[in-house]
Protein backbone atom coordinates (compact mmCIF):
# COMPACT_ATOMS: atom_id res chain seq x y z
CA UNK A 1 0.00 0.00 0.00
CA UNK A 2 1.40 3.39 -0.94
CA UNK A 3 2.00 5.90 1.83
CA UNK A 4 0.15 8.92 0.40
CA UNK A 5 -3.36 7.76 -0.53
CA UNK A 6 -6.69 9.52 -1.03
CA UNK A 7 -7.37 9.48 2.71
CA UNK A 8 -4.06 11.09 3.67
CA UNK A 9 -4.66 13.38 6.71
CA UNK A 10 -8.44 12.87 6.33
CA UNK A 11 -9.51 10.81 9.31
CA UNK A 12 -13.23 10.37 8.73
CA UNK A 13 -15.76 10.25 5.93
CA UNK A 14 -17.02 13.78 6.46
CA UNK A 15 -13.48 15.12 6.05
CA UNK A 16 -12.93 13.01 2.95
CA UNK A 17 -16.11 14.25 1.31
CA UNK A 18 -15.40 17.88 2.16
CA UNK A 19 -11.94 17.63 0.65
CA UNK A 20 -13.04 15.73 -2.45
CA UNK A 21 -16.06 17.90 -3.26
CA UNK A 22 -14.96 21.38 -2.20
CA UNK A 23 -11.20 21.65 -1.77
CA UNK A 24 -9.38 19.31 -4.10
CA UNK A 25 -10.29 20.91 -7.44
CA UNK A 26 -9.99 24.54 -6.40
CA UNK A 27 -7.33 26.57 -8.22
CA UNK A 28 -4.33 27.99 -6.36
CA UNK A 29 -4.05 31.69 -5.55
CA UNK A 30 -0.51 31.91 -4.15
CA UNK A 31 -0.32 35.51 -2.97
CA UNK A 32 3.02 35.21 -1.15
CA UNK A 33 6.07 33.30 -2.33
CA UNK A 34 9.78 33.81 -2.94
CA UNK A 35 9.99 32.23 -6.39
CA UNK A 36 12.40 33.92 -8.79
CA UNK A 37 10.47 35.82 -11.51
CA UNK A 38 13.43 35.20 -13.82
CA UNK A 39 12.75 31.47 -13.72
CA UNK A 40 9.20 32.05 -14.91
CA UNK A 41 10.23 34.63 -17.51
CA UNK A 42 12.83 32.19 -18.91
CA UNK A 43 10.50 29.19 -18.53
CA UNK A 44 13.35 27.44 -16.77
CA UNK A 45 13.89 23.75 -17.40
CA UNK A 46 15.49 22.17 -14.34
CA UNK A 47 18.35 19.84 -15.16
CA UNK A 48 17.86 17.50 -12.23
CA UNK A 49 16.03 16.90 -8.97
CA UNK A 50 18.71 18.73 -6.99
CA UNK A 51 18.10 22.00 -8.84
CA UNK A 52 14.34 22.04 -8.36
CA UNK A 53 14.14 20.40 -4.93
CA UNK A 54 17.26 20.84 -2.80
CA UNK A 55 19.00 23.96 -4.04
CA UNK A 56 18.30 26.78 -1.58
CA UNK A 57 16.06 24.65 0.70
CA UNK A 58 17.15 25.51 4.24
CA UNK A 59 14.40 23.28 5.71
CA UNK A 60 16.21 20.25 4.28
CA UNK A 61 19.65 21.59 5.21
CA UNK A 62 18.63 21.91 8.86
CA UNK A 63 17.46 18.30 8.92
CA UNK A 64 20.60 17.07 7.16
CA UNK A 65 22.88 18.88 9.61
CA UNK A 66 20.90 17.41 12.52
CA UNK A 67 21.50 14.01 10.96
CA UNK A 68 25.25 14.52 10.93
CA UNK A 69 25.58 15.35 7.23
CA UNK A 70 28.63 17.44 6.34
CA UNK A 71 28.09 20.97 5.03
CA UNK A 72 29.53 20.13 1.61
CA UNK A 73 26.35 18.11 0.98
CA UNK A 74 24.11 21.02 2.01
CA UNK A 75 25.50 24.30 0.72
CA UNK A 76 28.94 23.08 -0.34
CA UNK A 77 30.59 21.83 -3.51
CA UNK A 78 29.51 18.17 -3.55
CA UNK A 79 28.05 16.85 -6.80
CA UNK A 80 24.26 17.23 -7.22
CA UNK A 81 23.54 13.49 -6.99
CA UNK A 82 25.73 13.13 -3.92
CA UNK A 83 23.76 15.93 -2.25
CA UNK A 84 20.52 14.24 -3.22
CA UNK A 85 21.71 10.88 -1.89
CA UNK A 86 22.67 12.55 1.41
CA UNK A 87 19.14 13.97 1.60
CA UNK A 88 17.60 10.61 0.73
CA UNK A 89 19.60 8.98 3.54
CA UNK A 90 18.25 11.63 5.92
CA UNK A 91 14.58 11.20 4.98
CA UNK A 92 13.93 8.04 7.09
CA UNK A 93 15.14 9.99 10.11
CA UNK A 94 12.55 12.75 9.51
CA UNK A 95 9.60 10.63 10.67
CA UNK A 96 7.06 12.97 12.36
CA UNK A 97 8.87 16.01 10.96
CA UNK A 98 6.70 17.69 8.29
CA UNK A 99 9.53 17.11 5.82
CA UNK A 100 8.56 13.44 5.71
CA UNK A 101 5.05 14.32 4.58
CA UNK A 102 6.14 17.04 2.18
CA UNK A 103 8.84 14.87 0.61
CA UNK A 104 6.54 12.02 -0.32
CA UNK A 105 3.61 14.24 -1.26
CA UNK A 106 5.83 16.20 -3.65
CA UNK A 107 7.42 13.11 -5.21
CA UNK A 108 3.98 11.69 -5.90
CA UNK A 109 2.32 14.86 -7.19
CA UNK A 110 5.18 15.92 -9.49
CA UNK A 111 6.52 12.56 -10.70
CA UNK A 112 4.03 9.85 -9.71
CA UNK A 113 6.70 8.30 -7.47
CA UNK A 114 5.15 6.30 -4.61
CA UNK A 115 8.21 4.59 -3.11
CA UNK A 116 9.53 5.68 0.26
CA UNK A 117 12.68 7.72 -0.27
CA UNK A 118 15.82 6.42 1.40
CA UNK A 119 19.43 5.72 0.45
CA UNK A 120 18.46 2.48 -1.32
CA UNK A 121 15.75 4.05 -3.49
CA UNK A 122 17.68 7.27 -4.17
CA UNK A 123 19.18 6.25 -7.54
CA UNK A 124 15.83 5.03 -8.92
CA UNK A 125 14.01 8.17 -7.74
CA UNK A 126 16.75 10.39 -9.16
CA UNK A 127 16.59 8.71 -12.57
CA UNK A 128 12.79 8.70 -12.85
CA UNK A 129 12.39 12.30 -11.68
CA UNK A 130 15.15 13.60 -13.95
CA UNK A 131 13.58 11.91 -16.97
CA UNK A 132 10.32 13.73 -16.28
CA UNK A 133 12.01 17.06 -15.57
CA UNK A 134 13.24 17.05 -19.17
CA UNK A 135 9.63 17.26 -20.39
CA UNK A 136 7.88 20.57 -21.14
CA UNK A 137 5.16 19.82 -18.56
CA UNK A 138 7.69 20.42 -15.78
CA UNK A 139 9.24 23.68 -16.87
CA UNK A 140 8.37 26.51 -14.52
CA UNK A 141 5.39 27.55 -16.64
CA UNK A 142 4.39 23.94 -17.09
CA UNK A 143 4.37 23.46 -13.31
CA UNK A 144 2.15 26.53 -12.84
CA UNK A 145 -0.29 25.04 -15.34
CA UNK A 146 -0.09 21.53 -13.86
CA UNK A 147 -1.05 22.79 -10.41
CA UNK A 148 -3.70 25.20 -11.69
CA UNK A 149 -1.99 28.27 -10.21
CA UNK A 150 -4.12 31.16 -11.42
CA UNK A 151 -2.28 33.92 -9.57
CA UNK A 152 1.19 34.20 -8.10
CA UNK A 153 2.73 37.08 -6.14
CA UNK A 154 6.50 37.15 -5.83
CA UNK A 155 8.52 39.14 -3.26
CA UNK A 156 10.57 41.96 -4.77
CA UNK A 157 12.99 44.66 -3.67
CA UNK A 158 11.92 48.25 -4.47
CA UNK A 159 15.08 48.67 -6.58
CA UNK A 160 14.02 45.86 -8.95
CA UNK A 161 13.24 47.07 -12.48
CA UNK A 162 10.56 44.33 -12.77
CA UNK A 163 11.89 43.39 -16.21
CA UNK A 164 11.07 39.73 -15.63
CA UNK A 165 7.50 40.57 -14.64
CA UNK A 166 7.17 42.63 -17.80
CA UNK A 167 8.33 39.68 -19.91
CA UNK A 168 5.94 37.30 -18.18
CA UNK A 169 3.05 39.67 -18.86
CA UNK A 170 4.14 40.25 -22.47
CA UNK A 171 4.38 36.49 -23.09
CA UNK A 172 0.76 36.03 -22.03
CA UNK A 173 1.53 33.38 -19.40
CA UNK A 174 -1.78 31.96 -18.20
CA UNK A 175 -0.81 32.38 -14.55
CA UNK A 176 -0.97 36.04 -13.58
CA UNK A 177 2.32 36.92 -11.87
CA UNK A 178 2.50 40.10 -9.81
CA UNK A 179 5.31 41.72 -7.80
CA UNK A 180 5.18 42.52 -4.09
CA UNK A 181 6.88 45.61 -2.63
CA UNK A 182 9.33 44.46 0.11
CA UNK A 183 11.35 47.47 1.41
CA UNK A 184 13.14 45.84 4.36
CA UNK A 185 16.51 47.25 3.31
CA UNK A 186 15.14 50.78 3.62
CA UNK A 187 15.03 50.38 7.41
CA UNK A 188 18.60 49.11 7.86
CA UNK A 189 20.21 52.29 9.24
CA UNK A 190 21.82 50.08 11.90
CA UNK A 191 23.95 48.49 9.15
CA UNK A 192 25.36 51.51 7.31
CA UNK A 193 27.57 49.69 4.81
CA UNK A 194 24.72 47.57 3.50
CA UNK A 195 22.27 50.46 3.82
CA UNK A 196 24.39 52.86 1.77
CA UNK A 197 24.99 50.28 -0.93
CA UNK A 198 21.24 49.78 -1.14
CA UNK A 199 20.56 53.55 -1.26
CA UNK A 200 22.90 53.73 -4.26
CA UNK A 201 20.81 51.08 -6.01
CA UNK A 202 17.68 53.03 -5.09
CA UNK A 203 19.16 56.18 -6.67
CA UNK A 204 19.70 54.29 -9.91
CA UNK A 205 16.28 52.67 -9.90
CA UNK A 206 14.51 55.95 -9.09
CA UNK A 207 16.82 58.02 -11.33
CA UNK A 208 17.17 60.46 -8.46
CA UNK A 209 20.02 61.77 -6.30
CA UNK A 210 19.39 61.13 -2.62
CA UNK A 211 20.97 63.81 -0.46
CA UNK A 212 18.64 63.75 2.54
CA UNK A 213 15.67 62.03 4.10
CA UNK A 214 13.15 63.91 1.97
CA UNK A 215 14.87 62.68 -1.17
CA UNK A 216 14.96 59.17 0.24
CA UNK A 217 11.23 59.11 1.00
CA UNK A 218 10.43 60.63 -2.40
CA UNK A 219 12.50 57.94 -4.15
CA UNK A 220 10.71 55.20 -2.22
CA UNK A 221 7.36 56.75 -3.06
CA UNK A 222 8.34 56.79 -6.72
CA UNK A 223 9.18 53.10 -6.60
CA UNK A 224 5.89 52.39 -4.83
CA UNK A 225 4.13 54.15 -7.72
CA UNK A 226 6.23 52.22 -10.25
CA UNK A 227 5.31 48.87 -8.70
CA UNK A 228 1.64 49.85 -8.71
CA UNK A 229 1.83 50.67 -12.41
CA UNK A 230 3.13 47.15 -13.01
CA UNK A 231 0.35 45.33 -11.19
CA UNK A 232 1.63 45.27 -7.61
CA UNK A 233 -1.13 45.33 -5.01
CA UNK A 234 0.75 44.04 -1.95
CA UNK A 235 3.57 45.17 0.28
CA UNK A 236 5.46 42.94 2.67
CA UNK A 237 7.70 43.51 5.68
CA UNK A 238 9.86 41.01 7.55
CA UNK A 239 10.30 42.42 11.08
CA UNK A 240 11.17 41.21 14.57
CA UNK A 241 8.23 43.28 15.79
CA UNK A 242 6.29 46.14 14.29
CA UNK A 243 8.13 49.43 15.01
CA UNK A 244 5.60 51.85 16.46
CA UNK A 245 7.46 54.71 18.17
CA UNK A 246 7.93 57.29 15.41
CA UNK A 247 10.10 60.33 15.97
CA UNK A 248 9.82 63.88 14.58
CA UNK A 249 10.95 64.34 10.97
CA UNK A 250 14.05 66.24 12.06
CA UNK A 251 15.12 63.32 14.24
CA UNK A 252 14.55 60.82 11.44
CA UNK A 253 16.52 63.09 9.11
CA UNK A 254 19.43 63.15 11.56
CA UNK A 255 19.38 59.35 11.87
CA UNK A 256 19.40 59.05 8.08
CA UNK A 257 22.30 61.49 7.76
CA UNK A 258 24.23 59.61 10.43
CA UNK A 259 23.84 56.31 8.55
CA UNK A 260 24.88 57.98 5.29
CA UNK A 261 28.09 59.07 7.01
CA UNK A 262 28.76 55.42 7.83
CA UNK A 263 27.77 55.49 11.49
CA UNK A 264 25.37 52.83 12.72
CA UNK A 265 22.10 53.89 14.30
CA UNK A 266 21.54 52.82 17.89
CA UNK A 267 18.80 50.31 18.69
CA UNK A 268 16.50 53.17 19.73
CA UNK A 269 17.28 55.19 16.60
CA UNK A 270 16.77 52.14 14.42
CA UNK A 271 13.31 51.60 15.93
CA UNK A 272 12.38 55.28 15.56
CA UNK A 273 13.49 55.44 11.95
CA UNK A 274 11.69 52.20 11.13
CA UNK A 275 8.48 53.47 12.71
CA UNK A 276 8.59 56.65 10.61
CA UNK A 277 9.09 54.74 7.38
CA UNK A 278 6.44 52.15 8.25
CA UNK A 279 3.90 54.96 8.62
CA UNK A 280 4.78 56.22 5.15
CA UNK A 281 4.46 52.73 3.71
CA UNK A 282 1.11 52.18 5.43
CA UNK A 283 -0.28 55.48 4.11
CA UNK A 284 0.80 54.71 0.56
CA UNK A 285 -0.70 51.22 0.74
CA UNK A 286 -4.01 52.63 1.97
CA UNK A 287 -4.13 55.28 -0.75
CA UNK A 288 -3.65 52.66 -3.48
CA UNK A 289 -5.88 49.99 -1.95
CA UNK A 290 -2.98 47.60 -1.40
CA UNK A 291 -2.73 44.77 1.12
CA UNK A 292 0.05 45.14 3.70
CA UNK A 293 1.68 41.92 4.92
CA UNK A 294 3.55 41.89 8.22
CA UNK A 295 5.78 38.86 8.85
CA UNK A 296 6.62 39.18 12.54
CA UNK A 297 8.62 37.26 15.10
CA UNK A 298 11.55 35.52 13.38
CA UNK A 299 14.89 35.51 15.20
CA UNK A 300 17.28 35.60 12.27
CA UNK A 301 20.94 34.69 11.83
CA UNK A 302 21.49 33.19 15.27
CA UNK A 303 24.75 31.40 14.39
CA UNK A 304 27.33 34.11 13.79
CA UNK A 305 30.12 31.86 12.58
CA UNK A 306 27.99 30.11 9.99
CA UNK A 307 26.29 33.35 8.98
CA UNK A 308 29.71 34.77 8.13
CA UNK A 309 30.67 31.57 6.34
CA UNK A 310 27.45 30.83 4.43
CA UNK A 311 25.38 34.02 4.48
CA UNK A 312 21.72 34.57 5.43
CA UNK A 313 18.77 32.29 4.60
CA UNK A 314 20.84 29.13 4.98
CA UNK A 315 19.00 27.58 7.93
CA UNK A 316 20.23 29.35 11.06
CA UNK A 317 17.08 31.21 12.08
CA UNK A 318 14.63 30.50 14.89
CA UNK A 319 11.40 31.60 16.50
CA UNK A 320 11.75 34.88 18.36
CA UNK A 321 10.10 35.72 21.66
CA UNK A 322 9.76 39.46 21.09
CA UNK A 323 6.99 41.46 22.77
CA UNK A 324 4.37 41.89 20.05
CA UNK A 325 0.96 43.06 21.24
CA UNK A 326 1.63 46.66 22.23
CA UNK A 327 3.79 47.58 19.25
CA UNK A 328 1.46 45.96 16.70
CA UNK A 329 -1.62 47.59 18.23
CA UNK A 330 0.09 50.97 18.36
CA UNK A 331 1.18 50.79 14.71
CA UNK A 332 -2.28 49.85 13.51
CA UNK A 333 -3.81 52.52 15.73
CA UNK A 334 -1.56 55.28 14.38
CA UNK A 335 -2.75 54.54 10.85
CA UNK A 336 -6.35 54.05 11.97
CA UNK A 337 -6.44 57.47 13.64
CA UNK A 338 -5.35 59.03 10.36
CA UNK A 339 -8.03 57.14 8.45
CA UNK A 340 -5.27 55.40 6.47
CA UNK A 341 -5.19 51.86 7.74
CA UNK A 342 -4.87 49.52 4.72
CA UNK A 343 -5.96 45.94 4.49
CA UNK A 344 -3.45 43.98 6.59
CA UNK A 345 -2.35 40.35 6.85
CA UNK A 346 -0.31 39.59 9.98
CA UNK A 347 1.78 36.40 10.06
CA UNK A 348 3.04 35.03 13.36
CA UNK A 349 6.16 32.91 13.86
CA UNK A 350 5.69 31.93 17.51
CA UNK A 351 2.61 29.91 18.54
CA UNK A 352 2.64 31.55 21.96
CA UNK A 353 1.47 34.74 20.21
CA UNK A 354 -1.35 33.23 18.12
CA UNK A 355 -4.12 34.52 20.37
CA UNK A 356 -2.30 37.82 20.85
CA UNK A 357 -2.20 38.48 17.11
CA UNK A 358 -5.73 37.26 16.47
CA UNK A 359 -7.13 39.45 19.24
CA UNK A 360 -5.18 42.59 18.27
CA UNK A 361 -6.29 42.57 14.65
CA UNK A 362 -9.88 42.01 15.77
CA UNK A 363 -9.80 45.46 17.36
CA UNK A 364 -9.24 47.04 13.94
CA UNK A 365 -12.00 45.43 11.91
CA UNK A 366 -13.96 48.54 10.95
CA UNK A 367 -16.97 47.19 9.06
CA UNK A 368 -15.77 48.67 5.77
CA UNK A 369 -15.33 45.19 4.28
CA UNK A 370 -15.44 41.58 5.40
CA UNK A 371 -12.11 40.32 6.72
CA UNK A 372 -10.17 43.54 6.27
CA UNK A 373 -7.70 42.51 8.98
CA UNK A 374 -6.34 38.98 8.47
CA UNK A 375 -4.49 36.60 10.77
CA UNK A 376 -2.24 34.98 8.16
CA UNK A 377 -1.62 31.31 7.63
CA UNK A 378 0.92 29.32 9.62
CA UNK A 379 4.31 30.72 8.67
CA UNK A 380 7.84 29.26 8.49
CA UNK A 381 8.20 27.07 11.58
CA UNK A 382 4.40 26.86 11.84
CA UNK A 383 3.42 25.85 8.30
CA UNK A 384 3.04 22.18 9.27
CA UNK A 385 0.01 20.18 10.39
CA UNK A 386 0.05 21.13 14.06
CA UNK A 387 0.98 24.77 13.40
CA UNK A 388 -1.78 25.06 10.80
CA UNK A 389 -4.30 23.66 13.27
CA UNK A 390 -3.15 26.09 15.98
CA UNK A 391 -3.55 29.04 13.62
CA UNK A 392 -6.99 27.87 12.44
CA UNK A 393 -8.16 27.37 16.02
CA UNK A 394 -7.00 30.79 17.20
CA UNK A 395 -8.57 32.46 14.19
CA UNK A 396 -11.81 30.53 14.63
CA UNK A 397 -12.08 31.35 18.32
CA UNK A 398 -11.37 35.07 18.01
CA UNK A 399 -12.42 35.91 14.46
CA UNK A 400 -14.23 34.59 11.40
CA UNK A 401 -12.70 31.50 9.84
CA UNK A 402 -15.12 31.82 6.92
CA UNK A 403 -13.40 35.08 5.86
CA UNK A 404 -9.86 33.65 5.99
CA UNK A 405 -7.76 34.19 2.84
CA UNK A 406 -6.05 30.83 3.13
CA UNK A 407 -2.65 29.29 2.56
CA UNK A 408 0.50 30.50 0.80
CA UNK A 409 3.64 28.56 -0.12
CA UNK A 410 6.08 31.24 1.17
CA UNK A 411 8.66 29.19 -0.71
CA UNK A 412 11.65 29.57 -3.04
CA UNK A 413 10.97 26.17 -4.61
CA UNK A 414 8.76 25.26 -7.56
CA UNK A 415 8.20 21.93 -5.78
CA UNK A 416 6.14 23.55 -3.02
CA UNK A 417 2.68 23.87 -4.55
CA UNK A 418 1.42 20.70 -2.78
CA UNK A 419 1.63 22.81 0.41
CA UNK A 420 -1.81 24.06 -0.64
CA UNK A 421 -3.12 20.48 -0.81
CA UNK A 422 -1.54 19.75 2.57
CA UNK A 423 -3.28 22.78 4.11
CA UNK A 424 -6.60 21.89 2.49
CA UNK A 425 -6.48 18.37 3.87
CA UNK A 426 -5.70 19.66 7.37
CA UNK A 427 -8.56 22.18 7.11
CA UNK A 428 -11.08 19.60 5.89
CA UNK A 429 -10.03 17.12 8.55
CA UNK A 430 -10.46 19.72 11.29
CA UNK A 431 -13.97 20.57 10.09
CA UNK A 432 -14.86 16.94 9.37
CA UNK A 433 -13.92 15.82 12.87
CA UNK A 434 -16.20 18.44 14.40
CA UNK A 435 -19.04 17.34 12.12
CA UNK A 436 -18.58 13.76 13.29
CA UNK A 437 -18.66 14.91 16.93
CA UNK A 438 -21.80 16.95 16.34
CA UNK A 439 -19.99 20.24 17.02
CA UNK A 440 -20.75 21.62 13.55
CA UNK A 441 -23.93 21.13 11.52
CA UNK A 442 -24.01 18.27 9.06
CA UNK A 443 -24.71 20.72 6.22
CA UNK A 444 -22.69 20.27 3.06
CA UNK A 445 -23.77 23.55 1.46
CA UNK A 446 -22.83 25.61 4.52
CA UNK A 447 -19.47 23.97 5.22
CA UNK A 448 -18.54 23.35 1.61
CA UNK A 449 -19.01 26.98 0.68
CA UNK A 450 -16.74 28.06 3.52
CA UNK A 451 -14.02 25.58 2.57
CA UNK A 452 -14.12 26.51 -1.10
CA UNK A 453 -13.85 30.19 -0.21
CA UNK A 454 -10.91 29.65 2.14
CA UNK A 455 -9.09 27.60 -0.50
CA UNK A 456 -9.44 30.18 -3.28
CA UNK A 457 -12.29 32.68 -3.59
CA UNK A 458 -11.59 34.72 -0.44
CA UNK A 459 -8.02 35.48 -1.56
CA UNK A 460 -9.14 36.37 -5.06
CA UNK A 461 -11.71 38.83 -3.77
CA UNK A 462 -9.48 40.24 -1.03
CA UNK A 463 -6.53 40.97 -3.30
CA UNK A 464 -8.75 42.25 -6.12
CA UNK A 465 -6.19 41.29 -8.78
CA UNK A 466 -7.40 40.84 -12.35
CA UNK A 467 -7.32 37.27 -13.58
CA UNK A 468 -8.81 35.38 -16.49
CA UNK A 469 -8.08 31.66 -16.39
CA UNK A 470 -9.43 28.37 -17.59
CA UNK A 471 -9.95 27.42 -13.96
CA UNK A 472 -12.98 29.65 -13.52
CA UNK A 473 -15.57 27.25 -15.01
CA UNK A 474 -14.42 24.52 -12.61
CA UNK A 475 -14.68 26.96 -9.77
CA UNK A 476 -18.20 27.86 -10.86
CA UNK A 477 -19.12 24.21 -10.98
CA UNK A 478 -17.97 23.72 -7.40
CA UNK A 479 -20.07 26.71 -6.38
CA UNK A 480 -23.13 25.10 -7.93
CA UNK A 481 -22.33 21.91 -6.05
CA UNK A 482 -22.15 23.81 -2.78
CA UNK A 483 -25.78 24.90 -3.12
CA UNK A 484 -27.08 21.35 -2.83
CA UNK A 485 -28.00 20.84 0.84
CA UNK A 486 -26.85 17.25 1.26
CA UNK A 487 -25.46 15.45 4.27
CA UNK A 488 -21.75 14.92 4.86
CA UNK A 489 -22.27 11.60 6.55
CA UNK A 490 -22.71 8.51 4.33
CA UNK A 491 -26.35 7.58 3.88
Secondary structure, 3 states (H helix, E strand, C coil): CCCCCCCCCCCCHHHHHHHHHHHCCCCEEECCCCCCHHHHHCCCCCCCHHHHHHCCCHHHHHHHHHCCCCHHHCCCCCCHHHHHHHHHHHHHHHCCCHHHHHHHHHHHHHHCCCCCCCCCCHHHHHHHHHHHHCCHHHCHHHHHHHCCEEEEECCECCCCCCHHHHHHHHCCCCCEEECCECCHHHHCCCCHHHHHHHHHHHHHHHCCCCCCHHHHHHHHHHHHHHHHHCCCCEEEEEECCCCCCCCCHHHHHHHHHHHHCCCCCCHHHHHHHHHHHHHHHHHHHHHHCCEEEEEECEECCCCHHHHHHHCCCCCCCEECCCCCHHHHHHHHHHHHHCCCCCEEEEEECCHHHHHHHHHHHHCCCCCCCCCCEEECCCCHHHCCHHHHHHHHHHHHHHCCHHHCCCCCCCCCCCCCCHHHHHHHHHHHHHHHHHHHCCCCCCCHHHHHHHHHHHHHHHHHHHHCCCCCCCCHHHHHHHHHHHCCCCCCCCC
